[in-house]
């Protein structure tokens, strides 16, 4: 049997919830698989092969398009709760009873909803460049960046994922080269699908009373990763997530924007692999949450 | 030649700046040594052997008492700038021209001053449980915790370094056992020395205009580590450091207080060793700082 990787894993399909889900599966089988949840307008081809293949060394990696995205059938729902329910149906249709879940950007919002709706299904969570319900988007430049035009359409992702520094932009070009090296690519996301994702974001970030309270129910060991200056989902949201999740480690990378883990793929793979394989953060069932101390005044004023 | 460790390394002395500095040196020689800067009221015996011996596997470790502390002669100055100058004199007296510097709590404040005063001497910085000049201490419970009485004097350090959760307190007891296992211990810090350290803290945290501006001059790759709920130096200060240093990675540990790295010594040693040995964050001289984007509103109001 051929050992597949990011570039060679065939696209397969499975039915669940009336949706035909496209997915790819590769890496070291036999342990708890790691299910990747993609960002706004992204398909399976938008992941960085340095990250997926890096993690595939010690983990089985599962990429998929959620309902209505690219080669998966169905419609994109207008809430992350529904996207989470679809993801759970997909995971269960594969016959899996325990997975690790990685979510990037709105994929991290879906990942949180998966953990809330199916706590027994999820062993550990990795949340990259994301935020909680009620996320503070005040300083986000997302609308402006996605609305702009670029010399090459792919340069949009340099603006989204990388900082303006020469070293970050150079890392961005290397990422694009890795990203674009697969030949049989997924179809791009439709305008209708992107609109539904945008609508879900709008609902998710609406302010609400005690909007972070439900985070205490996500008891899985969690690794939160973000860039120091995320202009899509502002970095303070990872800080808020870390303070409100009972068992979360936070890592922020320097000089980095939304695609922090694509800028430092080796470092990320090493840290994520250690997080997934070690028991430093204990197991969900046994963790006693820390006393929730008051927020520092600097932060509590606004949240 | 015997290979020494935390428990067996002899206390040696060296003169500089008119001070007789006590120090211990062990671990893997031949590379860039790692110089440890201790917290309020701490001596060389206050470090966690799991951390020092862990890092000594790949690095030469240098512990010392700064001027006026424990077995070192002289007086404790009443500013971290002066403590930094003394530390630089000590390092140079050892004949070293390049070191990595780790600072914990007020030792992290000294470490920053070392990097500012002697940028060419410092290769990389590790800042644990600390804050910048002008640190936000509004929610610190330091005064109350240090003023309280405890069944055993050592239990003070459970309150300082560990969270109230059963798992953190258990980690704290294991730390105390490690810490107290050396027989020929340094004298405790005098009341006079502690008072001078307290005075230095008072000056350091005084609000001032553009108090974070000088941080952009600390261009060394930096690793910042703190607990999720540091009640001595509030955790938000690491977030502020990360945002203002040009090349800093931030790691926050869950359910952890001031002594976060004593709660997760294996994880810390692994991450710190990787930081010191890899080039993920590049070299100081070549780094182009990221564009400094505006603070999120949530944070900018207060700083």
Interface residues (C-beta under 8 A of the other chain):
Chain A: X136 X138 X139 X163 X164 X165 X166 X167 X168 X221 X228 X229 X231 X234 X235 X236 X239 X242 X243 X245 X246 X247 X248 X249 X250 X251 X252 X253 X254 X255 X256 X264 X266 X267 X270 X271 X274 X278 X280 X281 X282 X286 X287 X288 X289 X290 X291 X293 X294 X295 X296 X297 X298 X299 X301 X302 X303
Chain B: X136 X138 X139 X163 X164 X165 X166 X167 X168 X221 X228 X229 X231 X234 X235 X236 X239 X242 X243 X245 X246 X247 X248 X249 X250 X251 X252 X253 X254 X255 X256 X264 X266 X267 X270 X271 X274 X278 X280 X281 X282 X286 X287 X288 X289 X290 X291 X292 X293 X294 X295 X296 X297 X298 X299 X301 X302 X303
